[in-house]
Amino acid sequence: MFVYEYLGWRWVAIPWLPVSLIGTAVAFYVGFKNNQAYDRSWEARKIWGGITNISRAFAASARAFVTDEFAKVPVHKPKIDAEVKTLIYRHIAWLYSLKHAMWQRTQWEHQKKVNTWYRNYFEKKFAYGSFEDELSPFLSAEEHVWIRSKKNAPVQLLDKQSQHLMELKRAGLIDDYRHMELQKHITELYGEQGRSERIKNTPLPRQFATSSTIFIIIFTILLPFGMISEFKNLGEGMIWLLIPFNMIVSWIFSLMEYIGDYSENPFEGLLNDVPIYTIIRNIEIDLKDMLGEDNLPEKIKPVHDVLL
């Protein structure tokens, strides 16, 4: 604007029509990217909503189905209750192991200093536990040692659940029908885990994730040159309105890009992610309440209006 107004370099003014066409194209492109990013985030939330429902159904089914009704020899109720508690506690361990799997960093997730600072800050505020510490209350000593040697802990815990159900069937604590119903819940959990892993391990295609940034940079560079003549035609001194209007338009496009960029990875442990830690804690409370336990953990409270 300075060179146009005071140096008389009129050639720096670009016709507004091509700039507006570029802006329209960029808006469509960024809008498409944001739609895809939002779909990933919303699908992740639906997956964990499904995990919540299946978890409650599995715990309720285990409590109702595991009995000595089909056993050749009567089984004491404390023994049955212990088997049910083992199944439910192992399921809670599966939830926490899946959380740790989802919070492993990938190369395409945000690794800037500010992102690392946010993660470290909220880890302290929410009192995150290590993999071993969070699983140890829900597994036997033997299983706790065993699971630490596995590469995909959630998968192995679900397999352990299946083997446990087979042992209960052999002992006559469940019949074929109940075994199939309980195993169906395990299969559904495999499906939800796979869907979570698909979002976690498959980035938004880079041609969409990075090209929009390049296009926005090009547009914001051309924007003031295309607006010079338009504001000049408004009258004497009106050309200075170019500065605030250029800042507003550039800010809007940059904000759209920022929102899409931070929505495409819903499991990277940042402020706008799916709050899987909170979801797991709520499931843990529900399941322990089903078992009749009194010492229930408290619900996680927001920190600076943030839940993780």
TORTIBA-690622 format. One record per residue (C-alpha): x, z, y. Coordinates in Angstrom, 2 decimals, always signed. Example, Ala and Ser with C-alpha at 12.3 -4.5 7.8 and 13.67 -1.06 7.14 Angstrom:
<nodes>
+12.30;+7.80;-4.50
+13.67;+7.14;-1.06
</nodes>
This chain:
<nodes>
+0.00;+0.00;+0.00
+2.89;+0.75;+2.38
+4.52;-2.65;+1.87
+1.13;-4.35;+2.29
+0.16;-2.52;+5.48
+3.47;-2.15;+7.33
+5.80;-4.76;+5.87
+3.16;-7.43;+5.71
+3.75;-8.31;+2.08
+0.26;-9.73;+1.50
+1.33;-11.32;-1.78
+1.30;-7.92;-3.54
-2.51;-7.96;-3.42
-3.92;-9.19;-6.71
-7.45;-10.63;-6.89
-9.85;-7.95;-8.07
-11.65;-10.08;-10.67
-8.79;-10.31;-13.24
-7.99;-6.62;-12.78
-11.62;-5.69;-13.36
-11.71;-7.84;-16.49
-8.62;-6.06;-17.80
-10.23;-2.69;-17.01
-13.39;-3.64;-18.88
-11.41;-4.76;-21.91
-9.35;-1.57;-21.87
-12.51;+0.55;-21.59
-14.00;-1.14;-24.67
-10.75;-0.72;-26.58
-10.34;+2.96;-25.68
-14.02;+3.57;-26.42
-13.63;+2.08;-29.89
-10.58;+4.23;-30.56
-12.38;+7.37;-29.37
-15.36;+6.60;-31.60
-13.06;+6.34;-34.61
-11.26;+9.53;-33.65
-14.54;+11.40;-33.22
-15.77;+10.12;-36.59
-12.67;+11.61;-38.22
-13.20;+14.94;-36.47
-16.92;+15.09;-37.26
-16.37;+14.09;-40.88
-13.84;+16.91;-41.21
-16.41;+19.37;-39.89
-19.02;+18.07;-42.35
-16.54;+18.43;-45.21
-15.96;+22.07;-44.41
-19.66;+22.61;-43.98
-20.02;+21.25;-47.50
-17.29;+23.58;-48.74
-19.24;+26.49;-47.25
-22.43;+25.50;-49.07
-20.72;+24.84;-52.40
-18.81;+28.13;-52.18
-22.00;+30.13;-51.76
-23.72;+28.20;-54.54
-20.77;+28.66;-56.90
-20.61;+32.42;-56.28
-24.37;+32.86;-56.68
-24.35;+30.77;-59.88
-21.44;+32.72;-61.33
-23.21;+36.02;-60.72
-26.44;+34.74;-62.26
-25.04;+32.71;-65.17
-22.25;+34.88;-66.58
-24.03;+37.30;-68.95
-23.74;+38.42;-72.57
-27.03;+36.73;-73.40
-25.33;+34.24;-75.70
-22.51;+36.48;-76.97
-22.43;+37.40;-80.68
-21.28;+40.90;-79.74
-22.68;+42.74;-76.69
-20.27;+42.85;-73.76
-20.15;+45.80;-71.37
-21.34;+45.08;-67.85
-18.04;+46.14;-66.21
-16.31;+43.46;-68.28
-18.82;+40.83;-67.11
-18.53;+41.99;-63.50
-14.75;+41.73;-63.75
-15.00;+38.13;-64.99
-17.34;+37.21;-62.14
-15.10;+38.89;-59.58
-12.09;+37.01;-60.93
-13.91;+33.69;-60.53
-15.04;+34.48;-56.98
-11.73;+35.93;-55.86
-9.86;+32.94;-57.26
-12.21;+30.72;-55.29
-11.34;+32.60;-52.08
-7.67;+32.08;-52.95
-8.43;+28.37;-53.28
-9.90;+28.36;-49.77
-6.81;+29.94;-48.25
-4.48;+27.67;-50.20
-6.40;+24.63;-48.95
-6.10;+25.95;-45.40
-2.33;+26.13;-45.73
-2.26;+22.63;-47.20
-4.24;+21.30;-44.24
-1.96;+23.03;-41.74
+1.22;+21.44;-43.01
+2.62;+19.24;-40.24
+2.81;+15.46;-40.66
+5.02;+13.04;-38.76
+2.15;+11.51;-36.78
+0.73;+14.82;-35.54
+1.62;+16.24;-32.14
+5.04;+17.88;-32.13
+5.69;+18.26;-28.40
+7.00;+21.53;-27.05
+3.66;+22.44;-25.52
+1.92;+21.89;-28.89
+4.47;+24.05;-30.67
+4.00;+26.73;-28.02
+0.22;+26.69;-28.52
+0.60;+26.98;-32.30
+3.02;+29.88;-32.05
+0.86;+31.64;-29.47
-2.38;+31.45;-31.45
-0.66;+32.27;-34.74
+0.17;+35.64;-33.21
-3.27;+36.12;-31.65
-5.12;+35.30;-34.88
-2.62;+37.17;-37.08
-1.97;+34.32;-39.48
-0.61;+35.34;-42.86
+1.86;+33.50;-45.04
+0.75;+31.62;-48.14
+1.87;+34.46;-50.42
+0.32;+37.20;-48.28
-3.08;+35.55;-47.96
-3.40;+34.69;-51.66
-2.02;+37.91;-53.15
-5.22;+40.01;-52.66
-7.27;+37.49;-54.65
-5.01;+36.66;-57.60
-3.53;+38.69;-60.42
+0.21;+39.32;-60.34
+0.77;+36.69;-63.04
-1.32;+34.06;-61.28
+0.35;+34.83;-57.96
+3.77;+34.10;-59.45
+2.42;+31.05;-61.25
+0.79;+29.44;-58.20
+3.93;+29.67;-56.09
+5.64;+27.15;-58.39
+2.92;+24.52;-57.99
+3.19;+21.63;-55.56
-0.56;+21.28;-54.99
-1.85;+24.83;-55.20
-5.53;+24.09;-54.46
-5.77;+21.56;-57.29
-4.13;+23.94;-59.74
-6.46;+26.79;-58.75
-9.50;+24.62;-59.39
-8.05;+23.65;-62.75
-7.55;+27.34;-63.51
-11.23;+27.88;-62.69
-12.20;+25.17;-65.18
-10.05;+26.75;-67.89
-11.60;+30.13;-67.16
-15.09;+28.70;-67.52
-14.13;+27.26;-70.90
-12.91;+30.68;-72.01
-16.21;+32.22;-70.93
-18.07;+29.59;-72.95
-16.02;+30.34;-76.04
-16.72;+34.06;-75.57
-20.46;+33.37;-75.37
-20.78;+34.55;-71.76
-22.20;+31.18;-70.71
-23.93;+28.46;-72.70
-23.41;+24.70;-72.49
-25.92;+24.20;-69.70
-24.51;+26.99;-67.52
-21.00;+25.78;-68.20
-21.94;+22.30;-66.99
-23.62;+23.66;-63.87
-20.65;+25.81;-62.91
-18.23;+22.98;-63.67
-20.30;+20.70;-61.44
-19.51;+23.00;-58.51
-15.81;+22.76;-59.37
-16.09;+18.96;-59.40
-17.79;+19.02;-56.00
-14.97;+21.16;-54.63
-12.46;+18.62;-55.95
-14.37;+15.97;-53.99
-14.37;+17.95;-50.75
-10.67;+18.71;-51.11
-9.93;+15.03;-51.67
-11.87;+14.07;-48.57
-9.97;+16.65;-46.52
-6.67;+15.33;-47.86
-7.70;+11.76;-47.03
-8.19;+12.66;-43.36
-5.05;+14.81;-43.28
-2.73;+12.33;-44.98
-4.06;+9.08;-43.50
-3.45;+8.66;-39.77
-5.62;+6.60;-37.49
-4.11;+3.07;-37.74
-1.22;+2.86;-35.32
-2.44;-0.44;-33.83
-5.40;+1.51;-32.45
-3.62;+4.78;-31.73
-0.73;+3.36;-29.70
-1.99;+0.06;-28.28
-4.60;+1.75;-26.11
-1.87;+3.78;-24.40
+0.04;+0.61;-23.57
-3.08;-1.11;-22.24
-3.97;+1.86;-20.03
-0.46;+1.93;-18.56
-0.70;-1.79;-17.75
-4.14;-1.36;-16.19
-3.19;+1.67;-14.07
-0.15;-0.21;-12.75
-2.22;-3.25;-11.76
-5.15;-1.21;-10.44
-3.84;-0.32;-6.93
-2.69;-3.90;-6.32
-6.16;-5.19;-7.20
-7.93;-2.64;-5.00
-5.85;-3.22;-1.83
-7.78;-6.23;-0.55
-11.14;-4.68;-1.49
-10.52;-1.55;+0.60
-8.93;-3.59;+3.38
-12.15;-5.56;+3.73
-14.11;-2.32;+4.30
-12.68;-1.97;+7.80
-9.82;-0.57;+9.80
-8.17;+2.47;+8.21
-10.29;+2.30;+5.07
-7.35;+1.06;+3.04
-6.13;+4.65;+2.77
-9.13;+5.42;+0.57
-7.28;+3.44;-2.06
-5.17;+6.49;-2.90
-7.94;+8.92;-4.00
-10.00;+6.22;-5.72
-6.98;+4.93;-7.60
-6.18;+8.49;-8.73
-9.76;+9.09;-9.92
-10.00;+5.85;-11.92
-6.54;+6.33;-13.44
-7.37;+9.94;-14.32
-10.60;+8.91;-16.08
-8.85;+6.33;-18.26
-5.97;+8.69;-19.01
-8.38;+11.48;-19.92
-10.28;+9.17;-22.28
-7.01;+8.33;-24.01
-6.02;+12.01;-24.16
-9.33;+13.04;-25.75
-9.09;+10.36;-28.42
-5.47;+11.18;-29.11
-6.23;+14.85;-29.79
-9.40;+14.17;-31.79
-7.94;+11.89;-34.45
-6.13;+14.69;-36.35
-8.60;+17.57;-36.89
-6.26;+19.66;-39.08
-3.11;+20.05;-36.98
-3.64;+23.61;-35.83
-4.44;+22.93;-32.18
-7.24;+24.03;-29.86
-9.76;+21.27;-30.60
-9.38;+21.26;-34.40
-12.01;+22.13;-36.98
-11.89;+25.97;-37.12
-11.17;+26.19;-40.84
-9.65;+29.67;-40.60
-12.89;+30.98;-39.09
-14.98;+29.12;-41.67
-12.95;+30.58;-44.54
-13.28;+34.10;-43.16
-17.07;+33.67;-42.97
-17.17;+32.43;-46.57
-15.01;+35.36;-47.67
-17.41;+37.80;-46.04
-20.43;+36.18;-47.72
-18.85;+36.14;-51.16
-17.59;+39.70;-51.01
-21.00;+40.79;-49.80
-22.50;+39.14;-52.89
-20.20;+41.29;-55.00
-21.53;+44.38;-53.27
-18.24;+45.33;-51.66
-18.37;+47.67;-48.68
-14.99;+47.06;-47.05
-15.77;+43.62;-45.67
-13.37;+41.88;-43.30
-14.51;+41.36;-39.73
-15.49;+37.98;-38.43
-12.81;+36.25;-36.44
-13.41;+36.53;-32.70
-12.53;+33.81;-30.21
-9.26;+34.09;-28.32
-9.58;+32.57;-24.85
-12.79;+30.89;-26.09
-10.86;+29.26;-28.95
-11.55;+29.53;-32.69
-9.11;+28.19;-35.24
</nodes>
